[in-house]
Amino acid sequence: MVVMPTYNERENLPDIVPAILKASPELDVLVVDDNSPDGTGQIADELVRSQTARVRVMHRTRKEGLGPAYLAGFAEALALGYGRILQMDADFSHDPKRLPALLAAVADADVAVGSRYVEGGGTVNWGLGRRLLSRGGSLYGRTILGLSLSDLTGAFRCYRREVLESLDLESITSTGYAFQIELIYRVVRRGFRVREVPFTFVDRRAGKSKMSGAIIAEAVWKVWQIRLSPATRGSLPRR
C-alpha cells in the first residue's frame, strides 16, 4: 500500500495515481486528504470509482500536518493487512517508476529509504537555498541524533509492517519536516535494517509547495526533543 497525503493537489492527483498503479501490479494506493479546498478529495473519490480494487481514499476533516496524515494512513494500511507500506508525495517529486526499487530493497532489509545523497541520487530544479536546507537538515539531524544515513528528511520510503507495528506510532508528535527524522530515528534505535536506495528528486511539476518557515522552525527544535524524549532516549533492544 502506497500512503499518499494530499492537500490541494488536484493538478497532480489524476496523473500520479495511475502512474503508481502502472509501476507495479503489487501496489495499491491510499490517498489521505486533509479536506483540500480545491476539490482534491472529490478527484480521489472519482479515482476510487474507476480503480475500485486498488485505490482507497481517507477523508480527514481538517489540515493537521504531514505527520498526522501519514500516521492515519499507516494505521489504515496496517488494519487492512498490508505487509509492505510505502510513503510518497503526490506531486511527482518522487518518481513512481522507482517504487519497485524500494519494494525490492526490503527483500533483505526492514526499511528502504529513497535517498537523494547516495551515489546515483540527486535533485533537479532546486535553487541553492533549497539544496542547502535539505542537506543542512540531514546533517543537523545526523549530528544531534548520531545517525549515519545520508538522507533523513526524505518522504520516499518503504516499511515492512512489523517495523511500523513496533514503533508506538501514537506517541509520535512531529507534524512537518521533522516527522521523517523522528520516524527513521525510532527505526534505527529499534535495530531494524535500513537500506538507502538512490533516486532523483524533481521539484513539483504543478501546485504550490507546502514548505514554510514554521515547518523549518519545528524541525530545528524538534530534533532536540526527539533526542531527549523518553520514547527514544537510551539503548533500545534489537529485535
C-alpha positions as CSV (number, residue, x, y, z in Angstrom):
1,M,0.0,0.0,0.0
2,V,1.3,3.4,-1.0
3,V,0.2,6.0,1.6
4,M,0.0,9.4,-0.1
5,P,-1.2,12.5,1.9
6,T,-2.7,15.3,-0.2
7,Y,-3.7,18.9,0.3
8,N,-4.6,21.0,-2.8
9,E,-3.1,18.5,-5.3
10,R,-6.0,18.5,-7.8
11,E,-3.5,19.2,-10.7
12,N,-1.3,16.2,-9.8
13,L,-3.6,13.5,-8.4
14,P,-5.3,12.4,-11.6
15,D,-1.9,11.5,-13.1
16,I,0.1,10.3,-10.1
17,V,-2.3,7.6,-9.0
18,P,-2.4,5.9,-12.5
19,A,1.4,6.2,-12.6
20,I,1.8,4.4,-9.3
21,L,-0.6,1.6,-10.3
22,K,1.3,1.2,-13.6
23,A,4.7,1.0,-11.8
24,S,3.9,-2.4,-10.3
25,P,0.8,-4.7,-10.1
26,E,1.7,-5.2,-6.4
27,L,0.9,-1.7,-5.5
28,D,-2.4,-0.2,-4.2
29,V,-2.9,3.4,-3.2
30,L,-4.4,5.1,-0.2
31,V,-5.0,8.9,-0.7
32,V,-5.1,10.7,2.7
33,D,-6.8,14.0,2.0
34,D,-6.9,16.8,4.6
35,N,-10.2,18.3,3.4
36,S,-8.5,20.1,0.5
37,P,-10.5,23.2,-0.5
38,D,-9.5,22.8,-4.2
39,G,-11.5,19.5,-4.6
40,T,-8.6,17.0,-4.4
41,G,-10.8,14.8,-2.2
42,Q,-13.5,14.6,-4.8
43,I,-11.0,13.7,-7.5
44,A,-9.7,10.9,-5.2
45,D,-13.3,9.6,-5.0
46,E,-13.5,9.6,-8.8
47,L,-10.3,7.6,-8.9
48,V,-11.7,5.1,-6.4
49,R,-14.8,4.6,-8.6
50,S,-12.6,4.0,-11.7
51,Q,-10.0,1.8,-9.9
52,T,-12.1,0.3,-7.1
53,A,-9.9,-2.6,-6.3
54,R,-6.6,-0.8,-6.0
55,V,-7.4,2.8,-4.8
56,R,-8.8,4.0,-1.5
57,V,-9.3,7.4,0.0
58,M,-9.4,8.6,3.6
59,H,-11.1,12.0,4.1
60,R,-9.9,13.9,7.1
61,T,-11.8,16.8,8.5
62,R,-9.1,19.4,8.6
63,K,-5.4,20.1,7.8
64,E,-3.3,18.8,10.7
65,G,0.1,18.5,9.1
66,L,2.0,15.8,7.2
67,G,2.9,13.7,10.2
68,P,-0.7,13.1,11.4
69,A,-1.8,12.4,7.8
70,Y,0.9,9.7,7.4
71,L,0.1,8.2,10.8
72,A,-3.5,7.9,9.9
73,G,-2.6,6.3,6.6
74,F,-0.2,3.9,8.2
75,A,-2.8,2.8,10.7
76,E,-5.3,2.2,7.9
77,A,-2.9,0.2,5.9
78,L,-1.9,-2.0,8.9
79,A,-5.6,-2.6,9.7
80,L,-6.2,-3.7,6.1
81,G,-3.4,-6.3,6.4
82,Y,-0.7,-4.9,4.1
83,G,2.7,-6.4,4.6
84,R,4.7,-3.6,3.0
85,I,3.7,0.0,3.4
86,L,5.2,2.8,1.3
87,Q,5.0,6.6,1.6
88,M,5.5,9.3,-1.0
89,D,4.5,12.8,-2.1
90,A,1.7,13.4,-4.6
91,D,3.5,16.0,-6.7
92,F,5.8,13.8,-8.8
93,S,8.9,14.8,-6.8
94,H,9.1,11.1,-6.1
95,D,9.1,9.2,-9.4
96,P,6.6,6.3,-9.3
97,K,9.0,4.3,-11.5
98,R,11.3,4.0,-8.5
99,L,8.7,2.3,-6.3
100,P,9.7,-1.2,-7.5
101,A,13.3,-0.4,-6.3
102,L,12.0,0.3,-2.8
103,L,10.0,-2.9,-2.8
104,A,13.0,-4.9,-3.9
105,A,15.2,-3.3,-1.2
106,V,13.1,-4.7,1.6
107,A,13.7,-8.2,0.4
108,D,16.8,-8.1,2.6
109,A,16.1,-5.1,4.8
110,D,13.3,-3.8,7.0
111,V,13.1,-0.3,5.7
112,A,14.1,1.2,2.4
113,V,14.8,4.9,2.3
114,G,14.8,6.8,-1.0
115,S,18.0,8.8,-0.9
116,R,19.0,11.9,-2.8
117,Y,22.5,11.9,-1.4
118,V,23.9,8.4,-2.1
119,E,25.6,7.5,-5.4
120,G,23.0,7.6,-8.2
121,G,20.7,10.0,-6.4
122,G,20.2,13.7,-6.9
123,T,17.9,16.7,-7.2
124,V,16.5,18.6,-10.2
125,N,15.2,22.2,-10.4
126,W,16.3,23.2,-6.9
127,G,17.8,26.5,-6.1
128,L,20.8,26.9,-3.8
129,G,18.6,27.7,-0.8
130,R,16.6,24.6,-1.2
131,R,19.7,22.4,-1.6
132,L,21.3,23.9,1.5
133,L,18.1,23.5,3.5
134,S,17.8,19.8,2.6
135,R,21.4,18.9,3.1
136,G,21.7,21.0,6.2
137,G,18.6,19.4,7.7
138,S,20.0,15.9,7.2
139,L,23.5,17.0,8.6
140,Y,21.9,18.7,11.6
141,G,19.8,15.6,12.3
142,R,22.7,13.2,11.9
143,T,24.9,15.2,14.2
144,I,22.4,15.5,17.0
145,L,20.9,12.1,16.7
146,G,24.1,10.1,15.9
147,L,22.7,8.6,12.7
148,S,24.7,7.6,9.6
149,L,22.0,7.7,7.0
150,S,22.7,10.3,4.3
151,D,19.0,11.4,3.8
152,L,17.0,11.8,7.0
153,T,14.3,14.2,5.7
154,G,13.0,12.5,2.6
155,A,9.5,11.1,2.4
156,F,10.0,8.3,-0.2
157,R,10.2,5.1,1.9
158,C,9.0,1.5,2.2
159,Y,8.5,-0.2,5.6
160,R,7.8,-3.8,6.5
161,R,4.6,-3.9,8.6
162,E,6.4,-5.3,11.6
163,V,8.5,-2.2,11.7
164,L,5.5,0.2,12.0
165,E,3.8,-2.2,14.4
166,S,6.8,-1.9,16.8
167,L,7.2,1.8,16.9
168,D,4.3,3.1,19.1
169,L,3.2,5.4,16.3
170,E,0.6,7.1,18.5
171,S,3.4,8.7,20.6
172,I,5.0,10.4,17.5
173,T,4.3,14.2,17.8
174,S,6.1,15.7,14.9
175,T,3.8,17.3,12.3
176,G,6.0,18.6,9.5
177,Y,9.6,18.4,8.3
178,A,10.7,16.7,11.5
179,F,8.3,13.8,11.1
180,Q,10.6,11.9,8.7
181,I,13.5,12.4,11.1
182,E,11.7,11.2,14.1
183,L,10.3,8.1,12.4
184,I,13.7,7.0,10.9
185,Y,15.4,7.7,14.3
186,R,13.0,5.3,16.0
187,V,13.5,2.7,13.3
188,V,17.3,2.8,13.8
189,R,17.0,2.8,17.6
190,R,14.9,-0.4,17.4
191,G,17.7,-2.1,15.5
192,F,15.9,-2.5,12.2
193,R,17.9,-2.9,9.0
194,V,17.7,0.2,6.8
195,R,18.8,0.4,3.2
196,E,19.2,3.6,1.2
197,V,18.0,3.5,-2.4
198,P,19.1,6.2,-4.8
199,F,16.5,8.3,-6.6
200,T,16.4,11.8,-8.2
201,F,14.1,14.3,-6.5
202,V,12.4,16.5,-9.1
203,D,10.7,19.7,-7.9
204,R,7.0,19.6,-8.1
205,R,5.5,19.9,-11.6
206,A,2.3,21.7,-10.5
207,G,0.8,23.3,-7.5
208,K,2.4,25.1,-4.5
209,S,5.0,23.7,-2.1
210,K,3.8,23.2,1.5
211,M,7.2,24.1,2.9
212,S,7.1,27.1,5.3
213,G,9.1,28.8,7.9
214,A,7.0,27.3,10.7
215,I,7.8,23.8,9.4
216,I,11.5,24.5,9.3
217,A,11.4,26.0,12.8
218,E,9.7,23.0,14.2
219,A,12.4,20.7,12.7
220,V,15.2,22.8,14.4
221,W,13.9,22.4,18.0
222,K,12.1,19.1,17.4
223,V,15.3,17.2,16.7
224,W,16.5,18.0,20.2
225,Q,13.2,16.9,21.7
226,I,13.5,13.6,19.7
227,R,17.0,13.1,21.1
228,L,15.9,13.7,24.7
229,S,12.4,12.1,24.6
230,P,11.8,9.1,26.9
231,A,10.3,7.3,23.9
232,T,13.7,7.3,22.1
233,R,16.4,8.0,24.7
234,G,18.8,5.3,25.6
235,S,19.7,2.0,24.0
236,L,16.6,0.1,22.8
237,P,16.8,-3.6,22.3
238,R,17.5,-5.1,18.9
239,R,14.9,-7.5,17.5
